[in-house]
C-alpha cells in the first residue's frame, strides 16, 4: 500500500491552478518583475512580524537565491510553490506553498503571504481554498497543516477555509527577527475527508 502512495506523490511538474478569480502558477527566478515581487513580499514589515525564515532575505541577490531554492524544492517534489496572480490581469498578488511534503505519511504544511497592495480582497482565503483542494485531491495528501504565531489573523483565514483549530504548539516558531528565542504556534489542519468550505 505504501508503494502506491509513494508513486502517487512522486516528483512531477506541478500544474497551474485556477479558481475564485485567481491563477496559481510557477515562479520564475530569472524574471525581474517576479523577483521584485518576491523580494517585496519577504521584506515586508508585516511578513517579518509573523515569520522568521531560516535565511532572511536582505537584498535582491538573497531574494534570487531564496526563490531558486523554492524552485529546487518543487523540482524534487518536497514542496510546491505557487505565484498567486489575478486571473484577469496577471498581476502578482502573493505566494502560497505546500511545504514539507511527506509522501509516506501523506501530510504537508501550507504557508502563504500577500503583497501589501493586494490585501483586503481575501486573496489569502481564495488562494488557500484553491491550493488545499488540489493538495488533498490531485496531490494525494491526507492531511494539510497550517500553523501561525498567536495573534495572527491567519487564524480567521484558516477557520474560513475549513482548517479547524487543533491546539497550541509551545515554542514551535522563532520569535520575530530572532533565531535564539521561540514563540507558541496555533495549529490548524484539514484532512481529505473534511467537507469543502463554502467561500463567497
Beta strands, then each sheet from edge to edge (+ up, - down):
strand 1: 17-19
strand 2: 22-25
strand 3: 80-86
strand 4: 92-102
strand 5: 107-114
strand 6: 143-149
strand 7: 164-174
strand 8: 182-191
sheet 1: 1+ 2- 3+ 4- 5+ 6+ 8- 7+
end
